[in-house]
Amino acid sequence: MDYSEYRLCPIPFEPWNEILVASLSDVGFESFMEDENELLAYISSKNEEVSSINALLNSFNENKEMTLTWVRKNIEHQNWNALWEADFEPVFVDDRLSIVAPFHGASARKNHVIEIDPKMSFGTGHHQTTFLMCQQILSLELGDKLVLDMGTGTGVLAILAEQLGAKEIIAIDIESWSVENTKWNAERNGCTKIDAIEGGASLIPLLNFDFVFANINKNILKDQLPIYSQVLSEGGTLLLSGFFNSDVSELLFVAEKLNLVLESVHEKETWALIKLQKR
């Protein structure tokens, strides 16, 4: 699958970099990187409506407090992989988890170790939301539990769940390359309890999951929250991330109508995670 890269230069850079990320996330952009005073935003070609995106970006120049210029270019599949793999540093979560690439040596492999080959998939641990999810999963008692991982990406959350004792993990993603990546990474880490499925929420089996993990984006989470509540067992735990701290109240408004009770909110920089329990 091809992607498009938008190289954006807002002046001043802050706080407009974060405002741009929030706005572009709502129209299908999947990943963001910062390169000095430029913001790089990536969207799959199948989700890209160039005229609508240009209109959105042009609207920022109506604000006299900033100016915005940008350049768009196509990123072919091979180049996208190289972008992920280049300069891939190990990720350490609370000195309890190391997320590494195949080329990282023994010094980077401490305590729980997950080795991933990220390819095109989201979820290397570098992003704040994946870090938050890993951090919270490490605090859970997953022994002999049934887990659903929605938007599995690289499969890192599913792999961590198996390492922590989960008896079965259903990992679902709409992208075929994410599902293949999850299968590859699961095998790489010796996992045998992960069932990776290509598709959307309609493929969630009607089981009583003890835990549901969903690291996607705000709009998808709002749409799928009723399904998560339906398949979550009474007393089960739901972890949501993939959104900004400014979106927390909007998601909680939906969750409260579904017998999902707030346990805690966690933040990393401008991103957030919500921990809910089904009552």
N, C-alpha and C positions, 0 to 999 in steps of 0.2 A: 504493500500500500504506500502511495506517495503522500508526502506531507508538504505543507507550505510554511515557510518561516517569515514572520514579520519582524523586522528589526526596527524598533521604535525608539525615537529620541525625544523624550519630553524635557522641556526646559521651563522650570527647574525639574530635576529628576525626581526628587522627593517632595511631597508625598504622592506625586502623580504616577509613579511606577506601581504603587499598590492599588490605586484607583483604576488604572488600566488593567491590571490583572483581574480585579473583581469584575469589570465590565466585559472583558474578553472571555472569562470563564463562563459567563452566562450565554455566550453565543457559540460555544462548542470548542474553544481552545483548550487543549489538554495539558500543555506543559509550558513552563516559563523558565528562563535563565536570565541572569544579569551579567552583562559584560561592560565593566566600568560604568559609564553613564548611559548605557543603552539597555533596553529590555528586549529580549528575544522571545517571541511567542510562537507556538507551534499548533497547527490544526490539520487534521486529516483532510485530504482533498475531497473526500466524499461528503464531508460536513461543511465545506467552505462555500459561502456565498459572498463572492468578492465585492459585489456592489454594496451589499448590506454592511459588510465590514468596513469598507471605505467610508460609507455614510456615517457609521458610528465613530470612526476615528476623526473624520472631518468635524464632527460635532464638538470635539474637544477644543478645536481651535476657535470656537465661538466664545470660549472662556478667556477673558483678557488677562487672567492670572498665569497663563502658560501658553507655550507654543509646542506643537507636535509635528514632527516629520517622521516618515517611515519608508522603508523599502521592503518589497515583497519578493521572495524567490522560491522556486520549487526545490524541495529536498527529496531526492529519490531514496528508495528503500535502503540501498547500500550505504548511502551517505548518512542516513538517519541512524543506522546501527553504529557507524563510526563515531557519530556525535555522542551517543550514549557511552560508548566504551572509552573514548578518549578522556584521560585525566580522571578515571574512576577511582576515587579514594575509598578506603574502607570506612564503614560507618560503625560507630560504637554507641550503644544505647545503655546508659547507666552502668557501664562496666559489667553488664550481664549478657550482652549480645553483640556479636561481631558479624556484620554483613560484608562479605568480601567477594572479590572476583577471582576467577581461577588463577590469575597471575600473582595474587598476593601471597606472601610467604608466611612462615610460622609466627612471626612476631605480630602479625595482624589478627591472629586467630586465637581469641580468648573467650573462655566460658562457652555459652551457646554460640555456635558458629553456623551461619548460613552462607553457602557459596552459590552465587547466582551469576548467570550470563544474561544480562538484562535485555539484550537485543533491542526491540522497539517498545517493550512493555514498560508501563508506569509502575513504580514501586521498588526502587532500588534502596530505599531507606534514607536517601539524601533529602528528599522533600520533607518539609515539616510535618505533613499529615501522616506520611508513612512512619516517620519517627514516633509521632504521638501514638499511633495505633500499636506499634511494637512495644512501646513503653507500657501501655495499659495491659496488653495481652500478657506481658511478663508478670503482672500482678494477679492474674487470674488462676483459679484452680481448674485446670482443664482435664485432669485425669479421668479417662473413660467417658468423656463427654462428646456430644454430637455438635459439630460446628458448621456454620454456613459462612463462606467468604465470598461476598458479592463484589464484582469488579476486581477480580484477583490479580490482574496485571502479571507481574513476574512470579506470583505464587508465594511471595515471601511470608505473608501472614499465615497462609495455610501450612507452610512448612514449619513455621514457628509453633503453630498449634499442635502439629504432630510431635514435634520435639518435646512439647510440654505435656504430652500424654493423651491427647484427644484420640478417641477410638475411631472416628470417621470425620472427614472434612469434605464437604461439597464445595467446590470452587468454581464459580461461574463468571464468565466474561463474554461480552458481545463480540469481541475481536478474535478471529481464528488464530492470529499470531500470538496473542496473549495466552490462549489455551495451550497452544503448542509449547510456548515458553514455560508455562507452569509445569507441564508434563516433563519437560527436559530438566528443569531445575529440581523438581521433586525427585526424579531419578538420580540426579547429581548428588542430592543430599540423603539418599538412601530411604526415601519416604515411600510407603506402600499403602497408606490409608487415605490418600487424596484422590478424589474423583473430579477431574477437571472437565467442565461442560461448556460448550460454546452456545451462547444465546443470552436471553434476557430474563427478567423476573418471572415470566410465564413458565420457565423451566424449573423453578424452585419446587422441589418435592414437598408434598404436604406431610412433613414430619414434625416432630416436636424437638426443635433445635434448642440445645442448652445455651448456645451463644451464636449471635449473628454479628459479623463484622462487615461493615459497608463503608468503604473509602472511595467515594465517587464524587459527585458534585451536588450542590444544594437542590437544584431543580429535580434531578433524578431521585434523590433521597426523599423529597416531599412526595413524589408520585408513588414511590415504592414502600413508604412507611406502613401503609395498611397491610401489605403483604408480609413484611417483616414481623409485624405484630401477630398476624394470623399463624405463622409457622413457629413463632417463639414460644417455648413452653412457659407455663406459669412460674414466675420467679427467675426466668431466664434473663440474660444480660445482652443488651444491644449496644455496640460501639459504632458511632457515626463519626466520620471525618471527611475531609475533602472540601471544606468551606471556610470562610473567614469568621472571625469572632463576632463581626457585625451581623452575621446570619443566624446566630444561636437562637435568639428569641423567636424568629420566624419558624424554625424547625421545632422548637419546643411547643409552640402553639398547636402544631399538627400532632405532635407526639402525645400531648396530654389528652386528646380526644380518643386515643387508641389504647388507653390503660397502660401507657408507657410513662413511668415515673422517673424524674430526674434523680440521678445519684450524684453526678459531679460533672463539671466542665473543666477542661484542661486546655491550655494555650501554649503555642510556641510561635513567637513573633506575632504575626497578624492572623495566624491560622488557629483553628479550634477543633476539639474533639468533645463529643457529648457521650456520656455513659448513662444508659437508661436501664431500668428493670421493669419487666412486665408484672403487673399486679392483678 
